[in-house]
Amino acid sequence: MKKLILLYLFCLCVGFSSLSEAGKALTIIPTTKQAVIFTFGGLQNAQTVADVLQRMDEEKLRGTFFVTERELRENQGTIRLIKNHGQEIGIGLRPGDAPTRDAVKGQLERIRTRLQKEYGVTPTVVRQMYGPSSAIVEDVAREMNLTLVGQTRNVVLTRLKDAMSTDEIMNAVFKKWDFSLGRGQILYFRLDFLSDPTLIGKVMTRIHKEKVDVNTYRTFQDQPEANPRNDSSYEVLSVSDVLRDTAKRWTYPVPKERIPEALQPGTIAYPVDQHNFSKVFLSHYIGAPQVDDKDRMYGLDQDVIRKADKSGVIKTAPERTIFLTFDDWGTDNTINQLLYVLRKHKVPATFFIITRYMPSNPNLLRAIAEEGHTIGSHTDLHAAMAFRDKKGKIVESQDPAAYAENVAEAYRKLAETVGDVKVGGRYSLSRLFRPPTLAISENGAKALFNTGYTYLVSGYESTEDYAAHSLSQLVGAIKAGIYTPRQRVRKGSIIIMHMSGTARFTPQALDIVLTQNELLREDDPRKFKVGYLTDYLVPGYDQMK
């Protein structure tokens, strides 16, 4: 399972660029808006442009079409058609091999002026149509208040010029684990390159259906087409459509001064050494029934193992209160559907994040936080503290210093993405930690406390949703964590689920469980409430009491 998770996470990062360098062309727009951006260039083939525009009308898509100076001279009818279809027009810059500041500024001003005079359009977005990025272009665009954009993915690759089918292009642009496109990601379609003038339009339609619309939560009982409250769908929009929604935009990375001192990386609440480790660990470790001296507790004193919590519950939780948690990382496909289900039922959850490849899609983590959920750490790359090798020998996954850096780096990445998010009086970022595989070692736990983590949180029920064979099986697993054999709510129970693409039944299974719960009377002993872990795992909470 661990190898599968690592392969999956590695594939998530392929093809994405940073969005954090000031002045650089945006390859992803920092936004939590449920939208993907389509951009287009190469307007020489009127047939292709017309086909794309017709498809966009039929599918209710918007996009940005970049117009070059040459196209202003030669393709006036096509430009007018784009405008008449209500699509955004931007500036397509061709700076040449050795651009000068005056040449770049002159070209931008000429294109902008002609678009204003001849088409009544004032462009605010520019794309460099070819060549390596240039600091001159970046500086001039900024001075002229133009937003410079690139792309997250280029849909038309040089080797695909004579492609004969949409499959050829889809298989080249998207890999096995590329389940979906994400919020704020920018696609670029070149319209004058493929030999088949209708192929790029067909590819666009497939991408919309298979990589954007796939993020929508759809079941037999709940579809956005029939349920106006189902707001899980992603739109395809222009660059400016997304930029205009300032309420959804944010700054990445989060400026350090916006993060409260208590959540700053480097702040340590419970420093430990050999003298106080046992006391701190026992009071700040929420264990799991299946983790003990025979399974996944390594290098700890036998007395500590004997005393360590194995309940997997929050002991101070009110009656009939449980906690929902999700591990790992994933794409918008699964996580957006989880967010919709949680939003639909107005319940919170804690997301324990593997951070290694999260920065390739930080908008998604930001969206989780902005919906009021708690963010915790699951290491930088799913590194268990320790494990047994084939001979039964206990092996630390990393030496103590390397493991400490691993978990410190994970927290830094979380802080620079969601450290300033506060919803309903609660900061979304927490110092909670979910041990990968739920394994615990003394060296690992020491590293966690000494890098600022406060509570190590396993849980009562690990649903193993990543291996579920059916929806009904997973519904049963979730309920097994919520209820006792006598069908009473297990007070304080922590349910462990996953947000990765391998947990394909999880959104719908959770929807079923929460829907059934809502139908129960308030005084029914089976009716549960969902709490925030951070309301109970506060300074002074002691799992041993």
N, C-alpha and C positions, 0 to 999 in steps of 0.2 A: 504493500500500500504506500509506503514512504517513497519508493522509487517512482510510483505513478504520480504522486503529488508533486515531486520535484520536476519531473518531465513536464507535467501540466503547467506548472508555474514558469518554467523556463520558456515555454512556447508563448506564454502571455506577453512576454516583453519584446518579442521579435517585431521589428518594423516600426517601433515607436521612438520618438525623440523627446528631448527635454522641452519643457515650456517655461523654464524659470529664468533664462538669461535675458536681462533687460536689453531692449533694442533689437534682439534677434527676431527673425520671422517666426510668427506663431505657428507651431505645428499642431498644437492642441490649444483650444481656448479655455482658460481656467473658468469653468462654470459648472454649476450643478444642474443646469437646465436639462431636461430629458430631450436632448436634440443632438443629431449628427449633422455636420455641415458638408454639403456637396458643392464643389467648385469645378469650373470648366474653363478650358482654354482651347485655342485652335479653331477659329470660326470660319475657315476657308471653305469647308464643305457645307453648303446650305442644306443639303438633304439630311445630313447627319444632325445638324442643329435643329431642324424642324422636327425630326423624329424624336429627339430627346425632349424638346419642349412639349410636344403632344403627350408623351408619356408622363412628364411631370404634371401636366394638367390633370390627366386621368388619375394619377396616384396622389394628387394633392401635395406635391413636393415643391420646395423652394430651393434656390441655389444662387451662387454668384458666378457670373460669366465675365471673364477678364478680356478686355479689348485692347489690342495693341495699336500702335500708330499706323502700321500698315493696314490693319483691318478697318480702321477708321476711313482710310482712303478707298479701299477695295470692296468692303462688305457692308455698305450702309443699310441695304435691305435686311440683312441678317441681324444687324444690331437693332434695327427698329422692331423686328419681329420679337427679339428677346425682350425689349422694353414692353411691347404690347401684351406679352404673356405675363407681365408683372414680375419678372425676375430681376434680381439685382445686377447692376453692371459695375464692374470694377476696372481698375487700370492694369493692363498687362505690360510690364516694363521689360524692354530688351536693351540692357545697358551696354552691350558690346564686350569685347574681351578685356579692354583696359578703360573702364569707366572713369570719368572725371566728375567732380561734384557739379560743375556747371552743366555738363551734358546730361547727367541724370536729372537734375532739377528742371532743365529745359524740357526734356521729354515728358516728364510728369506734368508740368504746367501746360504744355501743348495739348496733351490728351485730355486733361481735366477741362480745359477751356472749350475744346471742341465738343466734348460730351455735354457740357452745360449749354452751349449755344445751339447745337444741332438737335439734341435729344431731350433737353430739359432735365438732364441727370447731373447731379453733383456727387461724383464718386468719393468714397471715404476709405476704400480698401484697395491695396495694391499687391500684386504678385510679381516677383521676378521670374520671367518665363523660362529662363535657362541659365546655365552657368553656376559657378560656385557663389556662395553668399558673399556679399561685399559690405564692408563697414561703411563705405560711402553711401550705398543704397539705404542702409539702415538709418544712417544719420539724417539723410535728406528726407526720407519718408517721415521720420519723427518730427523734423522741423516743419513739415507741411501738414502735420496732423493727419497723416494717412496711416492706417493700420496695415503693416506688412505681414502677409501670411504665406506659409508654405503648405505642407500637407503632412498628415499622419501616414497616409498611404497613397501611393501613386498607382492608379488602376491600370494604366496603359504602360507596359514595359517594352523596351526596344525589341526584345526577342519575340514579342507577340504580334508583330506587324501583320503577318499573314495568318493569324489565328482563324480557324474555321468554325469554332463553337464557343459558346459561353463557358463551357466546362474548362477549356484550355486556359482561359483567362482567370476564372475563379480559382482553379487549382494552383495557379502560379502566384496569385495575389494573396490568397488565404490558405493557411496551413491547417493541419488536422484540428488543432486546439483553438483555432480562431473562431469561436462560436458566435461572436457578435461584435458589433462596433459600439464604442462607448460615448458617453456624454462629452460634448465639445471636440470630438475628433473630426479631423478635416480630410475628406477624400478629394483627390484631384483626378478629373477625367479629361484626357486630351481627345478632342473630337475630330481632328483632321489627320490621324495617323494610321488607323487600321484600314486594311484593304477593303474590308466589307463595311460599307457606310452605315449599315443598320445594326452592326454587332454591338457597338458601345452602348446603344440605348437598351438593348436586351440585357446586357451586363448590369446596367444601372438598375433595371427592374428587379433582377435577381438579387442584387446587393440589398436593395430596399426590403425585399421579402425575407431573405435568408439571413441577413446580418443586422438589420435594424428592427424590422417588425417582430423578429424572434424574441426581442426583449419584453414583449407584451405578455402579460399574464392572461392566459385563455384556458378555461375549462368548459365543460358542458353547462355548468351552472353560472359561470361568470365570464362574460366576454364584453369588451368595451363597445362593440357594435350594438349590444342589447342592454348594457348596464351603463348609464351615463356617469355613474360614480366610479367606474373602473378607469382610473387615470394613469394606468401603467404604460401606455404607449409612448414611444419615442417619435418625435417629428424629424423630418428632414428639412433643414432651414438654410438660409443664406448666412454669410459671415455676419452681416450687420444685424440680422434678426437676433442672433445670439448675443452680440455685443450690446444691443440696446436693452436687454433684460439685466440691468445693473444689479437688481436684487439677488440674482443668482451668480453673479461674478464674484471672484475672490482673488487674493494675491498668493501666488505660490513661488517660493516657500513663504509661510506665514512669518512676518517680521517678528523677531524675538521679543520686542517690547510689547507685543500684543498678547503674549503668553503669560499667564499669571505666574508669579514666583513659585508657588507650590507645585506647578506643573512643568517648570523649566527643567530641561535635561541637566543632570548633575546634582539636583536636589535629592538628598538621601534622608528618608524618614527613619529608617531602622538599620543603622550600621551594625554589623555583626562581626564577632571574632569567635575564637574557640571558647571563650568564657560565657557568652550570652546566646550562642547560636541555638541551642536546644530550646530555650525559653521562647525566643522570637519565632523560631520555626513552628513550634507546636501551636502557638497562639495565632499564627498567620497562615496556616496551611489548611485549606479545605480539601479533603482527600476524596477518595472514591472507594466504594465497597470492594472492588476487585483488585485494588492496588495495596499490596502488603509485603511482608518480608519474603514471600515466595515469588512475588511478581512485581517488578518495576519499582522497588525501593532499594536503592543501592548506596553502599558506603556509609550508611547511617548507623549510629549506635543502636543496639537491640532494644534498649529501653525507650529510645525515641521512636523506633518503629512500632513498638507495642502501644505507646501512648498516642501516636499520631492519629489524627481524625480519619475515619473511614466511612463517615456517614454520607458525605456528598451533599449536605444540606446547610442552609444558613439558619443557625439555631435561634436567632432573635426575630426571624420573619413572623409576621402575623399568621393566624390560622388561615389555611386554604390559599396561601401565597406561594407561588413557584417562580422560577427564573428560567428564561430562555437564553441560550447562548449558541453562537455559531463560530466555528473554527476555520482557519486556513485563509484563502483568498480565492478570487474567481473573476468572472467577467460580468458585464452588465446583464447578460442573459439570465443567470441564476440570481444574482444579488438584487437586481431591480425587481424581480418577481417576489423575492423575500420581502423587500421593502414595501411593496404594494400590499402584501398580505398583512404585515404588521401594521401598516397605516390603516388598512381597511378595518381591522379589529381594535385599533387604538391601544396597542400593547407595545412595551419597550423590549429591547433585547440587548445583549452584550456581544459584540463582534471581536473575537480574538484574531488578530491579523498576522499572517506571515508577510513580512515587509520587503523581502528582497526585490520583488518585481512590482510592488505596489506603485512606486513612483512613475511607472509607465502609464498609469491610469489613476492619478491622484484625485480626479474629479469624482470618481466612484466612492472612494473613502470619504471624501468631503460630504458627499450626498448622504451617506449613512449617518454621519455625525449631525448634519443639519436637520435630519428627521428626528433627532432627540435620542438616538441610541448611544450606548456607551461603547467606547473603543478601548480595547486592551491589546496586549502583545502575545504573540505565539511564536516568538523568535524571528530572526531575519530569514532563515531558510529551514524551518521545521527541524531544527537540531535538537534531538532528545538529549537530556542531560547525560544519560548513560544507557547502556544496553548490554545484553549478554551475547557474546559471539557464539559461533557454532559449537564450541567446546564448553560453553557454559561460563566462560570467564567474563567478569564484569569489565566493561571497557567504557571509559569516558569518551564522549563524542569529540570533545576538544579539550585542550589543556585549560586550566582555570582562567588564565589571562585571555586566551582566545575566546572562551565562552563568555566572559564578562564583556568583551568588546562586541561580540555578536548581539547580546541582549541590549547593550547600551545603544548600539547602532539602530536596532529595531525601534527603540523608544524615540530616538532622535528623528527618525523618519515619520513616526506618528505625530510627534509634536509639530514638525514643520508643515504638516498637512492639515491637522485639525486642532492644534493647540489653543486656538482662540475661540472655538465654537462653544457657545453657551445657549442652551435651549431650556426654557422653563425654570431658570435659576440654577441649572446643573451644567457644569462643563462636561462635554462629551468625552474628552480624553481622560483616561484613568491610568493608574499605576498597577492595574490588575494584570496578572500573568497566567496564561493557561499553558501548562507543561505539554509539549508535544509528546504524543503517545501516553500521556499522563505519568511518564517516568520521572522519578525524583532521585537526586543524589545530593549528598551533603555539599560537595564542591559547587554544584550547580545552584543550589538554593542560596549558598553564601554569596555567589556572584550576583544573583538577582537582588537580594536585599542591599548589597553594597553598590549597586548601580541605580537604586532608587525605587525598585518595585516594592509594593506594600503587602499584597496578598497573593498567594499562589492558589489558584482556583481550579480544581478538577470538577467533580460533580457526581450526582447520584446515578444518572442514566446516560451511558454513551450509546446513542441510538444506532451507530454504525450505518448511518443513512447512505454513505458512499457505496455501500455494498448491498443495499436493499434490492430485492428482486421484484417487489411489487409495491403499489401504493398502499394496499391494505396491510402489508407486513410492516411498513414504516409507521402507519397510523397506530398500529398495535405497540410498536416500540416506544413511540412518544408517550402513549397512555401508560405504558409500564413504568415510566419515570414519574408520571404525575400522580398515579393512584396506587394505593396499597392493594393487596389481594382482596380486601373487603370493600373496594371501590370508594375509599375515602381519600381525599387529597393529601398527598405526602407533604406536610408542612415544610417549606423552605427548600424543596427539591430543586436541584440545578440540572437542567436537561441539556445535553451536549449534542449539537447538530453541526452541519457543515454548510459552507457557502460555495463550494467548488462545483464545477460542472459535473463531477461524478455523482453528486448528491441530487440527481435529477427529479426525484419524487418529493423532495423536502418542501418546496413552497406549497404544493397542493395538499400534502399530508397535513401540514401545519394549518392550512386554511380549514380543512375538514374538522380538525380537533377544536380549533377556536370557534368555528361556527356552531358546532354541537354544544360547546360550553355556553355560548350566548343564549341558547334556547332553554337552558335550565333556569328554574326559579332561583331567586337570590338565596333562599333558605335551603336549597338542595345541597346536601353534604358533598356532592360531586362537583359543585361549581367552584372554580378556582379564579384567582386574580394573578396577574403577572406583575412582578415588582422589578425595581432597579437594584442591581447588586450594590451599586455605590451608595444607596440609601442606608445600607446595613454594614458594609465593609468600610467602616470609618475609623478614625483614630480611637482606640480604646476597645474596639471589638476584639474579643478573644474566643477563638474557636474551641478552647478547652473548657470554657465555662458553660 
